[in-house]
Amino acid sequence: MSRVMLEIYFKTVRDTEFKRITDFRPGSWIYAKEANLEDLTKIGEVTHIEISDLRDSLDKFELPRIEHIDDNILFFVRHPGNNEFGLYTETLTMMLTNTFVIAISPHRSEIIENLIASNTTLGTTQKSKL
């Protein structure tokens, strides 16, 4: 059975909160929560990035780094997490494309979920200058 856990959000700088939407609209934020290969396949279709370039997003031992693929920037980062006992960091991949901001996490990311729930002035339609 297919299980794709992509949440799509849209927020202009004038909006007070992120709005959950159902379509891949330019300027939207895609959050792949508890991501799997099906999610990466869908992200690859929407962004035209090869799944082989996205697969490291699911590796819980992935090392932090920045990659530039065509016009896309991928940030492989680690952040503190609660999914295991003791001191532990979790994998999070942030992608900036010409059309989307994408967060890929093989687990639930409190950082991303808190950001989505906050009333930040951040908007998904703002262009990056990276």
C-alpha positions as CSV (number, residue, x, y, z in Angstrom):
1,M,0.0,0.0,0.0
2,S,1.3,3.4,-0.9
3,R,2.0,5.9,1.9
4,V,3.3,9.3,0.9
5,M,3.8,11.7,3.8
6,L,4.3,15.0,1.9
7,E,2.8,18.0,3.5
8,I,2.7,21.1,1.3
9,Y,2.5,24.6,2.8
10,F,2.2,28.1,1.3
11,K,2.7,31.4,3.1
12,T,3.2,34.9,1.8
13,V,4.9,37.5,4.0
14,R,1.5,39.1,4.6
15,D,0.0,35.8,5.9
16,T,0.1,35.1,9.6
17,E,0.4,31.4,9.3
18,F,1.4,28.6,6.9
19,K,-1.6,27.3,4.9
20,R,-1.7,23.6,4.1
21,I,-2.4,23.1,0.4
22,T,-2.8,20.1,-1.8
23,D,-1.0,21.1,-5.0
24,F,2.7,21.7,-5.8
25,R,2.3,25.4,-6.3
26,P,5.4,27.5,-7.1
27,G,6.7,29.1,-3.9
28,S,5.4,26.4,-1.6
29,W,7.2,24.5,1.1
30,I,7.2,20.7,0.9
31,Y,7.7,18.8,4.2
32,A,8.5,15.1,3.8
33,K,7.8,13.9,7.3
34,E,8.9,10.3,8.2
35,A,10.1,10.2,4.6
36,N,10.6,7.0,2.6
37,L,11.6,6.1,-1.0
38,E,8.1,6.8,-2.3
39,D,8.3,10.3,-0.9
40,L,11.7,10.8,-2.5
41,T,10.4,9.5,-5.8
42,K,7.6,12.1,-5.7
43,I,10.0,14.9,-4.8
44,G,12.3,13.8,-7.6
45,E,9.3,14.0,-10.1
46,V,8.3,17.4,-9.0
47,T,11.9,18.9,-8.8
48,H,13.5,16.9,-11.6
49,I,16.3,15.8,-9.2
50,E,17.5,12.2,-9.5
51,I,16.4,9.9,-6.6
52,S,20.1,8.8,-6.2
53,D,20.8,12.4,-5.2
54,L,18.0,12.4,-2.6
55,R,18.6,9.0,-1.1
56,D,21.1,10.3,1.5
57,S,18.3,12.2,3.1
58,L,17.1,8.9,4.6
59,D,20.4,7.8,6.0
60,K,20.4,8.3,9.8
61,F,24.2,8.4,9.8
62,E,24.6,10.9,7.0
63,L,27.3,13.5,7.5
64,P,26.4,17.2,7.3
65,R,27.3,18.9,4.0
66,I,26.1,21.2,1.3
67,E,25.6,20.0,-2.3
68,H,24.9,22.0,-5.4
69,I,23.0,20.0,-8.0
70,D,22.1,21.9,-11.2
71,D,20.2,25.0,-9.8
72,N,19.3,23.3,-6.5
73,I,21.1,23.5,-3.2
74,L,20.8,20.6,-0.7
75,F,21.8,21.1,3.0
76,F,22.3,17.8,4.8
77,V,22.3,18.7,8.5
78,R,21.9,17.1,11.9
79,H,20.0,18.4,14.9
80,P,19.3,17.2,18.4
81,G,16.5,14.7,18.6
82,N,14.5,12.6,21.0
83,N,14.0,9.4,18.9
84,E,16.7,7.4,20.8
85,F,18.0,7.3,24.3
86,G,20.9,9.6,25.4
87,L,22.5,12.3,23.3
88,Y,21.5,11.8,19.7
89,T,21.2,13.8,16.6
90,E,18.9,13.3,13.7
91,T,19.1,13.8,9.9
92,L,17.4,16.7,8.2
93,T,17.8,17.7,4.6
94,M,16.7,21.2,3.4
95,M,16.5,21.9,-0.3
96,L,16.3,25.2,-2.1
97,T,15.1,24.9,-5.7
98,N,14.0,27.6,-8.1
99,T,10.4,26.7,-7.3
100,F,10.2,25.1,-3.8
101,V,11.7,24.9,-0.3
102,I,11.8,21.3,0.7
103,A,12.4,19.7,4.1
104,I,13.1,15.9,4.2
105,S,13.2,14.0,7.4
106,P,13.2,10.2,8.0
107,H,11.3,11.0,11.3
108,R,9.2,13.7,12.7
109,S,11.2,16.9,13.0
110,E,10.3,19.1,16.0
111,I,12.3,21.9,14.5
112,I,10.3,21.9,11.3
113,E,6.9,21.3,13.0
114,N,7.5,24.2,15.5
115,L,8.5,26.5,12.6
116,I,5.3,25.6,10.7
117,A,3.2,26.1,13.8
118,S,4.8,29.5,14.7
119,N,3.7,32.9,13.5
120,T,7.0,33.7,11.9
121,T,7.4,36.5,9.3
122,L,9.0,33.9,7.0
123,G,7.2,33.4,3.7
124,T,7.6,30.6,1.3
125,T,7.4,32.9,-1.7
126,Q,10.5,34.9,-0.8
127,K,13.4,34.2,-3.2
128,S,16.7,33.1,-1.9
129,K,19.9,35.0,-2.8
130,L,22.2,31.9,-2.4
